Amino acid sequence: MDNYSKRKYFLAAIFIVVVLIFSIRLFRLQVLDSNYKQYATKNVLRRVVSYPARGLIYDRHGELLVYNKASYDLLVTPRELSEFDTTALCRILKVEKADFITSLNKAKRYSRYKPSVIVKQLSPENYAVLQEKLFRYPGFFVQTRTLREYPQKTAAHVLGYVGEVNRSTIEKNPYYSQGDYIGITGLEKAYEKELRGQKGVSFQLVDVHNRIKGSYQNGRRDTSAVLGKNLTTTIDADLQAYAEYLMNNKKGSIVAIEPATGEVLSFLSAPTYDPSLLVGRSRGANYAKLDQDTLLPMFNRAVGAFYPPGSTFKLINALVGLEEDAINTHTAFSCSGRGSRPIRCTHDHYSPISLRDAIRESCNPFFWHTFSAIFRKYQKVSDAYEVWRNHVMSFGLGTKLGNELSNEVPGNIPKADYYSYFYGANHWNALTIRSMAIGQGELQITPFQLANVAATIANRGHYITPHLVRSVWNTQDPEQKLEFERHETTISPEHFDPVIEGMQAVVEESGIRYTSRLDSIIICGKTGTVENNHGSDHSVFIAFAPKDNPKIAVSVYVEHGVWGSRYGAPIASLIIEKYLNDSIAPRRIPIETRMHEANLLNPIQKK
Amino acid sequence: MARRNNIWANLDWLTVILYLILVFLGWINIYAAVFNEEHASILDMSQRYGKQIIWIGAAIVIAIMLLIIDSKFYVFFAYVFYGITILLLIAVLLFGTKVKGATSWFQIGGFAIQPAEFVKFTTALALAKYMSTHSFKMEKISSLLIIGAILALPVALIFLQNDTGSALVISVFILVLFREGLSGVVLFLAFVAALIFILTMVLSPFHAIIILSIGALLFHYFIRQQVPETLKALGIYASLSAAFLFGGSIFKLEIAPTQLLLYSTIISVIIFGVYSLRHRLYNMLTILGIYLGLVFFTFSVDYVFNNILEPHHQARINEVLGIESDPLGIGYNVNQSKIAIGSGGFSGKGFLNGTQTKFDFVPEQSTDFIFCTVGEEWGFIGTTTVLMLFLTLLLRLIYLAERQRSTFSRVYGYSVACILFFHLAINIGMTIGLAPVIGIPLPFFSYGGSSLWSFTILLFIFLRLDASRSEKLSH
């Protein structure tokens, strides 16, 4: 039937030869070579993972913020268990007998041969007692792990916390395995790779009793653990603690930045929490408590909450007006006080008024006229708006500023399309969106971004991406300084000085001079009040100091603080004084006490 | 009624018995591999051995159903089955679940189905159907192209799922084609190409070219039987290459040695070509052509690997060839597997007495590395018994295939034998360190419904065809 039928012999021969080769190989492996039997009967290979110490975190002056302390996990290999006194063991471990039996059964179900963790994070005291008696409990052994410890108990939102890695992360990233720790929020998360180092694996020959007999192939396949790197943050621990002291019993945030470098000196979201609550055995209960707290202590308001910027935004509108040549330093607009249209003024002052004094008096009509003058320069309202928006966004608004804190939100400076869609194209104009002139309306800005605006004004027109970490290093690797980008605004540097003059007048000539002026240092600032329909208005203040060669720029938000002048300005001035003078002048101690003691957690309903 | 009796009478019971023995041995070895004292019953449904008995029961039902169906059914619907499994392969790429980096599973409730397992028998059916048509001629380019397309389509789709092991199985069809008249030269060249691929990857293109050149000179000697001529050729080639390589290093030319070797090789080939033309040695010209082709193949392998493939593809190939011995990967697994098998000795440690395969030292001990349990608990006697059972089955399949009257049945029968052979060779080869670690199951032994069912379907369709070999099939 076919000519190739003889080829069946060729195929049969291939089959036979392969089976023959396999049989010979098996004969050598199983009968001739006795090495494998010795390996198997006397020794077995075990993979031992060594965890490097997680990197430490320091403040800008080298003060320790986070370090590691040893903790001890009790593990069990169910196969090696023999009869033991459960009650006695539970007493040593200080655990409930029922819980202990539940986890023991779980371990048995998981594997009889592989060890599982049965009690996590024993204290050193418990461990000391256990260690002496462990020989009575075959099958149990202790593994040392490290836990985070916080000597200062501050800056919880900056540092973040570590926890056990979850299943979905393990599936995505093969580096992690069950029970490993990983940074979950804050810098612990952002710098996870640097902090954690690299796990090491060694292969050891162990006998049936789990005793180590030596390394496998002289350690040729071992990889050594790489030490985690330490972080030097930009945070000033004393200033941070002081900010937390002032914001006692208040909601809000304080962000302070060194303008020349973009380094964040203090970063507070209030109310905050003690970072050491999220460590150790009681972590689960503490987490639930914090999570259910109606004041949301775990929510990072400084980058996660956005508010309209209020009158602080008038500074940007003034700068855009100057840049667009819509106003100059001599331009004066008339103000009819509370009778002004379309926006009334909240202060009584002379009229007409020009830029410097308008900033001091926070004159709404002046900034409405400025805003409207910018729009008159362009034919189409959408063109004018986009030019204005482009200037505003060059201050770092409407986009995420940094990339270190994962819950940072970009805020919002709406596009022209938004209004065209809302009102219909060509059916809106400057008047329609007049609340933008005074920092209300659709603007959404985070406290972090607002602090950066203060830094940008202090720098006369540029900012360095604000950041929380200055360098990473450890004993093996030299210090590695992190680089951050410099951003230029669209405003020419010469336009900043008149605005800064106005800011100086705010602190030295307006009502806040009694609470916020310092004798030795010129502070430039601007108050703001954010309208709040759900209770008392929020108090906002931005400032920088000294006026020449500024060293610190700060934004303060105090929720339900009513006016910028009432809480925002005094708190900002205290922060500046503390940072620059290292102490508070005696005459200002009562102000400090009043700020610390004020309790704004139960907002008075708006009348 | 008479016809039905006919099927059972004509059924090849020897194969059925071999099948049942292998499945049973597989089951008790799965029991031993994942034995858990707290679930000691072999029928405990929470354990793999309990589940496997469900798979076995279902497989037997499937086998009986396959035998009852008329054999013409398989011939008639061959292309339809092929089409359905190709569609399933596409669907799994789009909607499948990812398991260990390969998107090759459909998760339906608690069951996982792997379409790549079933594409083996449908490809065999489609190939058999095409090769039994009258228009098919092994010599025709168009016929070869169609065969190529039938085989390449599933290979490409399975590769896309990242399931290299299952894709490589299709390569074994070259043995079937050889039986049906494919030129031995093609088989030989495929073998050489595979060898060069491995040489280039494991050593370097430089070494591969030197080995190729030595091979070509030996070939020349065997054909021409003239020692002086071979020596002359060797002298020319060696001195040219030496001159190029030394020249390169003396003048500090920024040219890689491999490239210098390529130049000297090309010049030598031109010289030998002119010589062969003058002396009218046309078969020498053919050899030179093939030689040059293989040299360029070496370079293209190297180029494609380093410049076109992406890092994760490179890692995969390195992994398969065991070049990068990651202590947690290949080297470790094979070593553990060898310890387990080697520790079994001549007669084994006895049923359920293995330690290596129970301590989780051997990976995938109930699926890909099930042979370790056989080796550890049943020793050399056990491993050779299993090998002999498989060999008997394979030779029986060749015998059965040869006695078919229709080309369809014969091609299908050979496909069954070759697929089983490939799985046997790679799976057992990897557990004893003779083949790269490619995760494919040991037929009838490894735990899992998909693989057991697909091998059962593969085998029993052939038994059904064989039972009605005296009937005239279509065409």
Interface residues (C-beta under 8 A of the other chain):
Chain A: M1 D2 N3 Y4 S5 R7 K8 F10 L11 A12 I14 F15 I16 V18 V19 I21 F22 S23 R25 L26 F27 L29 Q30 V31 D33 N35 Y36 K37 Y39 A40 T41 V44 L45 R47 K108 R109 S111 R112 Y113 K114 V201 F203 V208 R221 D222 T223
Chain B: N36 E37 E38 L175 F178 R179 E180 G181 S325 P327 L328 G331 Y332 N335 Q336 K338 I339 A340 I341 G342 S343 G344 G345 F346 T355 Q356 K358 F359 D360 F361 G375 G379 F380 T383 T384 L387 M388 F390 L391 L394 L395 I398 A401 E402 R405 T407 Y414 A417 C418 F421 L424 A425 I428 G429 I432 L434
